[in-house]
Amino acid sequence: MANTHSPLSGNQVGTTGPVLIIGAGLLGASLGMRLSKLGLPVFLRDIYPVVSALACDMGAGNTWEENSPEPALVVVATPPDVAADQVIAALKEFPDALVTDVASVKSVILEEVSQAGADLTRYVGSHPMAGRERSGTAFAREDLFESRPWVIVPNEKTSPGAVLAMRSLALDVGSLPLQLDAETHDQSVALVSHVPQLVSSLLAAQLAKAMPQSLGLAGQGLRDTTRIASSDPALWAAIIAGNAEHVAKVLRGFSDDMQQVLHALEHPGAVIPSPSLVGAVTLAMRQGNLGVARIPGKHGGAPRRYQEVMVKVPDEPGTLGQLFQAVGDTGINIEDLELEHSPGAAFGIARLAIEPNSAALLAEKLEIKGWEIVAS
């Protein structure tokens, strides 16, 4: 039986260690950092020793050795195309451990693990809906999972104890646990994660052949829609290949809507702008308004409307921190933040999302402190 350890502190930790994390990239290292901070014994194993060494230096745990204690929990944090093999191997190597994976596709992994005849009672898939546009250990952060959904994906044979252990893990790292079956999970992430990545990348690909003069006009809208286009191509190719059926279905719907707008643009009729063209664009925009209004708000709650306070921020070291301090001194919370910076300008614009009943007061207090408020 594994030598289990569950530290006690002011906030009791529900996860039982030791924890072995296989794969010390962005997710693996971030998870290790958080669990280590909670006092759990964490060990890391990666095919590249330099990667696990970097993660250890960042506080994510200790390198796994042959004489390391048997883990109570194994977390497979590898790319999805090799996750199933790692899960199967871990279930065999550690017969007393619970095993999970954090890959962003679930059905294909469950199918491979099941076909291998592995012990499904000790396996429960999971997927923390957290990440960054940059992958790799160097971009790991201890708070990566904070207030993010953590999907728990049990199979028909998963023991109740394994499900409970995953729920405890999610809560311990600050996530919001929810349970889905593998098929529903894959359908959902195709819409909210995988297709947005493809659309962002396809749009950004148009920039590769754009005139420099055009790129010089780029504003925050383009940056917002292409931010995730800098993601790792190899990783995302594996993710999308593992969820091809559901991604194709969502893309088909996206393509159908795009074709309607494209047809109206290419056949405007004799009247410019034609009613059909205006109608097609208006319909697309209105449908987009309806869709974005359904995206959950802060902490997964209902969408909320905030008022923007736009502040001019000089492009000098420390000024953004000074702005945050000035806002903090007012006792008013920043609900969200965007920072715009035009090429060649010696300043940026901080767009602070504030509760409507506090926005005017914040603007007034910041002006008193010497900050320049930009009219919206």
C-alpha positions in Angstrom: 0.0 0.0 0.0 1.3 3.5 -0.8 2.7 5.6 2.0 0.0 8.2 2.0 0.3 11.8 3.3 -2.3 14.4 3.6 -1.0 17.6 5.3 -3.1 19.5 7.7 -3.1 23.3 7.9 -5.5 26.1 8.5 -7.3 25.0 5.3 -7.3 21.2 5.3 -6.0 19.6 2.2 -8.2 16.7 0.8 -5.7 15.3 -1.6 -3.6 12.3 -0.4 0.0 12.1 -1.4 2.6 11.3 -2.5 1.6 12.6 -6.0 3.6 11.6 -9.1 3.1 14.0 -12.1 4.2 12.5 -15.4 5.0 15.3 -17.8 6.4 18.5 -16.4 5.2 21.0 -18.9 2.8 23.9 -18.4 0.0 21.9 -16.7 2.2 19.4 -14.9 4.6 22.0 -13.5 1.8 24.4 -12.5 0.0 21.6 -10.7 3.2 20.5 -8.9 3.8 24.1 -7.8 0.4 24.4 -6.3 0.4 21.0 -4.6 3.9 21.6 -3.2 2.8 24.9 -1.8 0.0 23.0 0.0 2.6 20.8 1.6 2.1 17.6 -0.4 5.0 15.5 -1.4 5.2 15.8 -5.2 7.5 14.0 -7.6 8.0 14.7 -11.3 8.9 12.5 -14.2 9.5 13.7 -17.7 11.2 12.1 -20.8 13.4 15.1 -20.8 15.5 15.4 -17.6 16.2 19.1 -18.2 12.4 19.8 -18.2 11.8 18.1 -14.9 14.9 19.8 -13.5 13.5 23.2 -14.5 10.2 22.4 -12.9 11.8 21.3 -9.7 13.8 24.5 -9.6 10.5 26.4 -9.9 9.2 24.7 -6.8 7.0 22.0 -8.6 8.4 19.1 -6.6 11.3 16.6 -6.7 12.6 14.4 -9.5 11.2 10.9 -9.4 13.8 8.3 -8.5 13.7 4.5 -8.2 13.7 4.7 -4.4 11.0 7.4 -4.3 7.9 6.5 -2.2 5.0 4.8 -4.0 2.5 7.4 -5.2 -1.1 7.5 -4.0 -2.1 9.6 -7.0 -0.5 9.7 -10.5 -1.4 12.6 -12.8 -0.5 12.1 -16.4 0.1 15.6 -17.9 1.5 14.7 -21.3 0.2 15.6 -24.8 -3.0 13.7 -25.6 -1.5 11.6 -28.3 0.7 9.8 -25.7 -1.6 10.2 -22.7 -3.4 6.8 -23.0 -0.1 4.9 -23.1 1.1 6.7 -20.0 -2.1 6.0 -18.2 -2.0 2.3 -19.1 1.7 2.1 -18.0 1.0 4.0 -14.7 -1.9 1.7 -13.8 0.4 -1.3 -14.2 3.4 0.2 -12.5 1.6 1.5 -9.5 -1.1 -1.0 -8.6 -2.3 0.9 -5.5 -2.5 4.3 -7.0 -5.3 6.3 -8.5 -4.5 7.5 -12.0 -5.8 10.5 -13.9 -4.9 12.4 -17.0 -5.4 16.1 -17.7 -5.5 15.9 -21.5 -8.1 18.1 -23.3 -9.7 15.1 -25.1 -11.3 12.2 -23.2 -13.1 9.7 -25.4 -10.1 8.5 -27.4 -8.0 8.1 -24.2 -10.7 6.2 -22.4 -11.2 3.9 -25.4 -7.5 3.0 -25.6 -7.2 2.4 -21.8 -10.3 0.2 -21.9 -9.1 -1.8 -24.9 -5.8 -2.4 -23.1 -7.6 -4.2 -20.3 -6.3 -1.8 -17.7 -7.9 -1.4 -14.3 -10.6 1.1 -15.0 -11.7 1.3 -11.3 -8.6 3.3 -10.5 -8.7 5.5 -13.6 -10.7 8.7 -13.8 -10.1 11.2 -16.6 -10.0 14.8 -15.9 -9.5 18.1 -17.7 -8.6 21.4 -16.0 -9.9 24.2 -18.2 -6.8 26.2 -17.7 -3.9 27.1 -19.9 -2.0 29.9 -21.6 -1.2 30.9 -25.2 2.4 29.8 -24.5 3.1 26.3 -23.5 6.1 24.8 -21.7 7.5 24.6 -18.2 8.9 28.1 -18.2 5.4 29.5 -18.4 4.0 27.5 -15.4 2.4 29.4 -12.6 1.1 28.3 -9.2 -2.3 30.0 -9.6 -3.0 28.6 -13.1 -6.1 26.6 -12.0 -7.6 29.3 -9.7 -11.3 29.7 -10.3 -11.2 27.6 -13.5 -13.5 24.7 -14.2 -11.9 21.3 -13.6 -13.9 18.6 -15.5 -14.0 15.2 -13.9 -14.7 12.4 -16.5 -15.3 9.0 -14.8 -16.0 5.8 -16.7 -18.6 3.2 -15.9 -16.2 1.3 -13.7 -14.5 4.2 -11.9 -14.7 3.7 -8.2 -16.6 6.4 -6.1 -13.4 6.9 -4.2 -11.5 7.8 -7.3 -14.1 10.4 -8.3 -14.0 11.9 -4.8 -10.2 12.0 -4.9 -10.4 14.0 -8.2 -12.9 16.4 -6.7 -10.6 17.0 -3.7 -7.7 17.6 -6.1 -9.7 20.2 -8.0 -10.8 22.0 -4.9 -7.3 21.9 -3.4 -5.9 23.8 -6.4 -8.7 26.4 -6.4 -10.7 25.0 -9.3 -14.4 24.5 -9.7 -15.1 20.8 -10.2 -17.9 19.5 -12.4 -18.6 16.1 -13.8 -19.3 15.1 -17.4 -19.2 12.0 -19.5 -16.4 11.7 -22.1 -18.7 12.3 -25.1 -20.3 15.5 -23.6 -16.9 16.8 -22.6 -15.4 16.4 -26.1 -18.5 18.0 -27.7 -18.2 20.9 -25.3 -14.5 21.6 -25.7 -14.7 21.4 -29.4 -17.0 24.5 -29.2 -15.4 26.5 -26.4 -11.7 25.6 -26.9 -10.7 23.7 -30.0 -12.5 25.6 -32.7 -11.7 29.0 -31.2 -8.0 28.0 -31.4 -8.4 27.1 -35.1 -10.3 30.2 -36.0 -7.8 32.4 -34.2 -4.9 30.7 -36.0 -6.6 30.9 -39.4 -7.2 34.6 -39.0 -3.7 35.2 -37.8 -2.4 33.3 -40.9 -3.8 36.1 -43.1 -1.4 38.5 -41.4 1.6 36.6 -42.7 0.9 37.9 -46.2 -0.4 41.4 -45.2 1.3 44.6 -46.1 3.4 46.2 -43.4 1.2 49.4 -43.7 -1.9 47.3 -42.9 -0.3 45.7 -39.8 0.7 49.2 -38.6 -3.1 49.9 -38.1 -3.6 46.9 -35.9 -5.6 47.6 -32.7 -6.8 45.8 -29.7 -9.6 44.0 -31.6 -7.1 42.2 -33.7 -4.8 41.4 -30.8 -7.8 40.0 -28.8 -8.9 37.7 -31.6 -5.4 36.4 -32.5 -3.9 36.2 -29.0 -4.1 32.4 -28.8 -2.7 32.1 -32.3 0.8 31.9 -30.8 0.0 28.5 -29.3 2.1 25.5 -29.8 1.3 24.0 -33.3 2.4 20.4 -32.4 0.4 20.3 -29.2 -2.7 21.6 -30.8 -2.4 19.3 -33.8 -2.5 16.4 -31.4 -5.4 17.9 -29.4 -7.6 18.5 -32.5 -6.7 15.2 -34.1 -8.0 13.5 -30.9 -11.3 15.3 -31.2 -11.7 15.5 -35.0 -15.3 14.4 -35.2 -16.7 17.1 -32.8 -14.3 19.8 -34.1 -15.5 19.1 -37.7 -19.1 19.4 -36.7 -18.6 22.8 -35.0 -16.5 24.0 -37.9 -19.2 23.0 -40.4 -21.7 25.2 -38.6 -19.2 28.0 -38.5 -18.5 27.5 -42.2 -22.2 27.6 -43.1 -22.7 30.9 -41.4 -19.6 32.3 -43.0 -20.8 31.2 -46.4 -24.1 33.1 -46.0 -22.2 36.3 -45.3 -19.7 35.6 -48.1 -22.5 35.0 -50.6 -24.1 38.3 -49.6 -20.8 40.2 -49.9 -20.1 38.7 -53.4 -23.6 39.3 -54.7 -24.6 42.7 -53.3 -27.2 43.4 -56.0 -27.8 46.7 -57.8 -28.4 48.7 -54.6 -25.3 49.5 -52.5 -25.6 48.6 -49.7 -28.1 46.0 -50.6 -30.8 44.9 -48.2 -29.6 41.3 -48.5 -26.0 42.3 -47.6 -27.0 44.5 -44.7 -29.4 41.8 -43.5 -26.8 39.1 -43.6 -24.2 41.1 -41.8 -26.7 42.3 -39.2 -28.0 38.8 -38.6 -24.4 37.5 -38.1 -23.6 40.4 -35.7 -26.9 39.9 -33.7 -26.3 36.2 -33.4 -22.8 37.0 -32.1 -24.3 39.3 -29.6 -26.6 36.6 -28.3 -23.8 34.1 -28.1 -21.3 36.2 -26.3 -24.1 37.2 -23.8 -24.3 33.5 -22.8 -20.7 33.2 -21.8 -20.6 32.8 -18.0 -19.3 35.7 -16.0 -16.7 36.0 -13.3 -16.3 32.8 -11.2 -18.7 31.0 -13.5 -21.7 33.2 -12.5 -24.2 34.9 -14.7 -22.8 37.3 -17.2 -22.5 40.8 -15.8 -22.2 44.2 -17.4 -19.4 46.5 -16.2 -18.5 50.0 -17.0 -15.1 50.9 -18.4 -12.8 53.4 -16.9 -10.0 54.1 -19.4 -6.7 55.4 -17.9 -3.7 56.8 -19.8 -0.6 54.9 -18.6 2.9 56.3 -19.5 5.2 53.6 -21.1 7.6 53.7 -18.2 8.8 51.0 -15.7 6.5 50.7 -12.7 3.6 52.9 -13.9 1.2 50.0 -14.2 1.9 48.9 -10.7 1.4 52.5 -9.5 -2.0 52.5 -11.2 -3.0 49.3 -9.5 -1.9 50.7 -6.1 -3.9 53.9 -6.8 -7.0 51.8 -7.6 -6.4 49.6 -4.5 -6.2 52.7 -2.3 -9.8 53.6 -3.4 -11.2 50.3 -2.2 -12.8 49.7 -5.6 -12.3 46.3 -7.2 -11.1 45.8 -10.8 -13.4 43.2 -12.3 -11.4 42.8 -15.5 -8.5 44.6 -17.3 -7.3 45.1 -20.8 -4.2 47.0 -21.8 -3.9 48.7 -25.2 -0.7 50.0 -26.6 -0.5 51.6 -30.0 2.8 51.1 -31.9 5.1 54.2 -31.6 3.1 55.7 -28.7 4.7 56.6 -25.5 1.7 55.5 -23.5 -0.9 52.8 -23.2 -4.6 52.8 -22.3 -5.6 50.6 -19.4 -9.3 49.7 -19.7 -10.6 48.9 -16.2 -13.9 47.0 -16.0 -15.7 48.3 -12.9 -19.1 47.9 -11.3 -21.3 50.6 -12.8 -22.1 52.2 -9.5 -18.4 52.6 -8.7 -17.0 53.7 -12.1 -17.6 57.4 -11.8 -16.2 57.5 -8.3 -13.1 55.6 -9.4 -12.5 58.0 -12.3 -12.9 61.0 -10.0 -10.4 59.6 -7.4 -7.9 58.7 -10.0 -8.0 62.1 -11.5 -7.4 63.6 -8.1 -4.3 61.4 -7.8 -3.0 62.8 -11.1 -4.1 60.0 -13.5 -5.5 61.1 -16.9 -8.9 59.6 -17.6 -9.6 59.0 -21.3 -13.2 59.7 -22.4 -15.0 56.6 -23.8 
